[in-house]
């Protein structure tokens, strides 16, 4: 006889959390959801989910709680704030923080949860909107192996890979390394696309040649195509990458590594946000560079 699915709460229903919650519902898990935006909890695919008014309400009775939030501030508020999740979690439940956060906050949160008898995994993901919606995320996990084994059915429903990297904080470290590499690559790609277009080369042919050569990667091919198509429906929004690069620069700096390339790339994302692309996909950072160099001159 098949064991009943674990009751799960999902905290945060943005581009990533919403897709994750829909996957869990589709896989037959009893799901409770909470979002700062109540309308997101009424999206198609979540009809059978219980809509909670607070994080504390969402986690009541849950054996596994998954948070996918914007930043340290949001994470702190959702777990520890007024009507926060921690106060209502059952002892022995597993809290999974899948947001991209600072290493210091992840370790502080782990200590707060441990003091309340709640087990914890830091399990950020690689992949974006499409992977969350299709259950194809890859989890970078820090925490105890026994705790991971209890949460494994939930993570398996959400992703294709669950990589246990070591103690709490390990996932957060590699996630910042990952997003640093992605952010720098997207910024340099935007500069390259702008140069190609300014110089009169065929952008489609040029991108195909670059994508098939040494600079090519799945990121270059996917984001480059969105830049050419001016398709900025968000997979990963501009300000979040700027935040991730700031977190990465601080983490590397704490180890004595000056992340000059991340700081330069972050400037591109901040410029795009200031130019009106704050709610757009990261591919939109090419737009401020697309204007002719002497635009506006007589």
RORODREN-316455 format. One record per residue (C-alpha): residue in one letter; x, y, z. Coordinates in steps of 0.5 Angstrom, whole numbers, padded with zeros to 4 digits, always signed. Example, Ala and Ser with C-alpha at 12.3 -4.5 7.8 and 13.67 -1.06 7.14 Angstrom:
! RORODREN-316455
A+0025-0009+0016/S+0027-0002+0014/
//
This chain:
! RORODREN-316455
X+0000+0000+0000/X+0003+0007-0002/X+0004+0011+0004/X+0000+0018+0004/X+0004+0024+0001/X+0007+0029+0006/X+0003+0035+0008/X+0007+0041+0005/X+0007+0048+0006/X+0009+0053+0001/X+0011+0060+0003/X+0012+0065-0003/X+0008+0064-0010/X+0012+0068-0014/X+0015+0066-0021/X+0019+0060-0017/X+0015+0058-0011/X+0008+0058-0015/X+0011+0053-0020/X+0013+0049-0014/X+0007+0049-0011/X+0003+0047-0017/X+0008+0041-0018/X+0006+0039-0011/X-0001+0039-0012/X-0001+0036-0019/X+0003+0030-0015/X-0002+0029-0010/X+0001+0032-0004/X-0004+0036+0001/X-0001+0043+0000/X-0002+0049+0004/X+0000+0056+0001/X+0002+0063+0003/X+0003+0069-0001/X+0004+0077+0000/X+0000+0077-0006/X-0007+0073-0005/X-0009+0073-0012/X-0003+0069-0014/X-0006+0063-0009/X-0012+0063-0014/X-0008+0061-0020/X-0010+0056-0024/X-0007+0049-0022/X-0008+0051-0014/X-0015+0050-0014/X-0014+0044-0009/X-0009+0048-0004/X-0011+0051+0002/X-0010+0058+0002/X-0007+0061+0009/X-0007+0068+0011/X-0001+0068+0015/X+0006+0064+0014/X+0004+0061+0021/X-0003+0059+0019/X+0000+0056+0013/X+0005+0051+0017/X+0000+0048+0022/X+0000+0041+0021/X+0005+0041+0015/X+0011+0036+0016/X+0015+0040+0010/X+0015+0047+0009/X+0019+0050+0003/X+0020+0057+0003/X+0022+0061-0004/X+0023+0068-0002/X+0026+0075-0005/X+0032+0076+0000/X+0034+0076+0007/X+0029+0081+0009/X+0023+0077+0007/X+0026+0071+0009/X+0027+0073+0016/X+0020+0076+0016/X+0016+0070+0014/X+0020+0065+0019/X+0021+0070+0025/X+0016+0076+0024/X+0009+0077+0027/X+0005+0071+0025/X+0011+0068+0022/X+0012+0060+0021/X+0017+0058+0026/X+0012+0060+0032/X+0007+0055+0029/X+0011+0049+0026/X+0011+0042+0030/X+0017+0039+0033/X+0021+0034+0028/X+0018+0038+0022/X+0023+0040+0016/X+0024+0047+0014/X+0027+0048+0007/X+0029+0055+0005/X+0030+0055-0002/X+0031+0062-0003/X+0038+0065-0005/X+0040+0068+0001/X+0047+0070+0005/X+0050+0065+0008/X+0050+0069+0015/X+0043+0069+0015/X+0042+0062+0013/X+0046+0060+0019/X+0043+0064+0023/X+0036+0062+0021/X+0038+0054+0022/X+0040+0056+0029/X+0033+0059+0031/X+0030+0053+0028/X+0034+0048+0032/X+0032+0052+0038/X+0025+0050+0037/X+0026+0043+0035/X+0025+0044+0028/X+0030+0041+0023/X+0033+0045+0017/X+0035+0044+0010/X+0038+0050+0006/X+0036+0048-0001/X+0037+0053-0006/X+0036+0051-0013/X+0039+0052-0020/X+0034+0053-0026/X+0028+0059-0027/X+0021+0059-0028/X+0020+0054-0033/X+0024+0049-0029/X+0020+0050-0023/X+0013+0049-0027/X+0016+0043-0030/X+0019+0040-0024/X+0026+0040-0027/X+0029+0044-0021/X+0036+0042-0019/X+0037+0043-0011/X+0044+0045-0008/X+0043+0042-0001/X+0046+0043+0006/X+0044+0040+0012/X+0044+0033+0016/X+0043+0027+0011/X+0038+0024+0016/X+0033+0030+0015/X+0034+0030+0008/X+0032+0023+0007/X+0025+0025+0010/X+0024+0031+0006/X+0027+0027+0000/X+0020+0025-0003/X+0018+0033-0003/X+0025+0035-0007/X+0024+0029-0012/X+0017+0032-0014/X+0020+0038-0015/X+0027+0037-0019/X+0031+0032-0023/X+0037+0033-0018/X+0038+0033-0011/X+0045+0034-0009/X+0047+0034-0002/X+0054+0038-0001/X+0055+0038+0006/X+0053+0042+0013/X+0048+0048+0013/X+0050+0053+0009/X+0053+0049+0003/X+0048+0050-0001/X+0048+0058+0000/X+0055+0058-0002/X+0055+0054-0008/X+0048+0058-0010/X+0052+0065-0010/X+0057+0062-0014/X+0053+0059-0019/X+0049+0066-0019/X+0055+0070-0020/X+0057+0066-0026/X+0051+0067-0029/X+0050+0074-0028/X+0057+0076-0030/X+0055+0072-0036/X+0049+0075-0038/X+0052+0082-0037/X+0058+0080-0042/X+0053+0077-0047/X+0049+0084-0047/X+0055+0088-0048/X+0057+0083-0054/X+0050+0083-0057/X+0050+0091-0057/X+0057+0091-0060/X+0054+0086-0065/X+0048+0090-0067/X+0052+0097-0067/X+0057+0094-0072/X+0052+0092-0077/X+0053+0084-0076/X+0048+0080-0077/X+0045+0079-0070/X+0042+0072-0071/X+0048+0069-0075/X+0053+0072-0070/X+0049+0069-0064/X+0049+0062-0067/X+0056+0062-0068/X+0058+0064-0061/X+0053+0059-0058/X+0056+0054-0062/X+0063+0056-0060/X+0067+0056-0054/X+0063+0062-0051/X+0057+0058-0052/X+0053+0055-0046/X+0045+0054-0045/X+0045+0061-0041/X+0048+0064-0047/X+0043+0061-0052/X+0037+0062-0048/X+0038+0069-0046/X+0041+0071-0052/X+0035+0069-0056/X+0031+0073-0051/X+0035+0079-0052/X+0035+0078-0060/X+0027+0077-0060/X+0026+0083-0054/X+0022+0077-0050/X+0022+0080-0043/X+0017+0076-0040/X+0020+0074-0033/X+0024+0068-0032/X+0028+0071-0027/X+0027+0079-0026/X+0033+0084-0026/X+0033+0087-0019/X+0034+0079-0016/X+0040+0078-0020/X+0043+0085-0018/X+0041+0083-0011/X+0044+0076-0012/X+0051+0079-0015/X+0051+0084-0008/X+0050+0078-0004/X+0056+0074-0008/X+0061+0080-0007/X+0060+0080+0000/X+0061+0073+0001/X+0067+0073-0003/X+0070+0079+0000/X+0069+0075+0007/X+0074+0070+0004/X+0079+0076+0002/X+0077+0075-0006/X+0075+0082-0009/X+0069+0080-0014/X+0071+0086-0019/X+0067+0082-0025/X+0061+0082-0020/X+0061+0089-0018/X+0061+0091-0026/X+0056+0086-0028/X+0051+0089-0022/X+0052+0096-0025/X+0049+0093-0031/X+0043+0090-0028/X+0042+0097-0024/X+0042+0101-0030/X+0037+0097-0033/X+0032+0097-0027/X+0033+0105-0027/X+0031+0105-0034/X+0025+0102-0033/X+0026+0095-0034/X+0025+0093-0026/X+0020+0088-0027/X+0023+0085-0033/X+0027+0079-0035/X+0034+0079-0034/X+0035+0079-0042/X+0032+0086-0042/X+0039+0089-0039/X+0041+0089-0046/X+0036+0095-0048/X+0040+0101-0045/X+0046+0099-0049/X+0042+0099-0055/X+0041+0106-0056/X+0046+0109-0061/X+0052+0112-0058/X+0051+0119-0060/X+0043+0119-0060/X+0040+0126-0059/X+0046+0129-0062/X+0045+0134-0068/
//
